[in-house]
Amino acid sequence: MPSYFTGPIRYRSEGGAIVTVENLYAECAGCGAENYSDYSIRRKWAEKHAEKCRALPRR
């Protein structure tokens, strides 16, 4: 993980849910998918997941 981490990165999914990349994990607010890999892998996973996930945001 880069030492310059400044906050979460968010991607909007096809269904409108937010996929968030945090310091230690990434999570989709629509379908609940999670990723705990290395930071750079999490970012790529989140971007690809947001492109494919059609889940609506959970309330």
C-alpha positions in Angstrom: 0.0 0.0 0.0 1.3 3.4 -0.8 2.3 5.6 2.1 0.4 8.5 0.6 -3.1 6.9 1.1 -5.3 9.9 1.6 -8.8 8.4 1.7 -11.3 6.1 0.1 -11.6 5.7 -3.7 -15.2 5.2 -5.0 -16.5 3.8 -8.2 -20.2 3.8 -9.2 -21.5 0.5 -10.4 -23.8 -0.1 -13.4 -26.7 -0.6 -11.0 -25.9 2.6 -9.1 -24.2 1.1 -6.1 -20.8 2.4 -4.9 -17.7 0.3 -4.8 -15.3 1.7 -2.2 -11.6 1.1 -1.9 -10.5 1.7 1.7 -7.1 1.4 3.4 -7.4 -2.4 4.0 -10.2 -3.6 1.9 -12.6 -2.9 -1.0 -16.4 -3.5 -0.8 -19.4 -3.2 -3.1 -22.4 -1.5 -1.4 -24.7 -3.3 -3.8 -23.9 -7.0 -3.8 -21.6 -7.0 -0.8 -18.6 -8.4 -2.6 -15.3 -7.8 -0.8 -11.6 -7.8 -1.6 -8.7 -7.8 0.8 -5.7 -8.1 -1.5 -2.9 -5.7 -2.1 -3.9 -2.1 -2.6 -3.1 -1.9 -6.3 -5.0 -5.1 -6.9 -8.0 -3.9 -4.9 -8.2 -0.7 -7.0 -8.2 -2.7 -10.2 -10.7 -5.2 -8.8 -13.0 -2.3 -7.7 -12.9 -0.7 -11.1 -13.7 -3.9 -12.9 -16.4 -4.9 -10.4 -18.1 -1.5 -10.8 -18.2 -2.1 -14.6 -19.9 -5.5 -14.2 -22.1 -5.3 -11.0 -25.7 -4.6 -11.7 -26.9 -4.7 -8.1 -28.9 -1.8 -6.8 -27.6 0.1 -3.7 -28.7 -1.4 -0.4 -30.7 0.8 1.9 
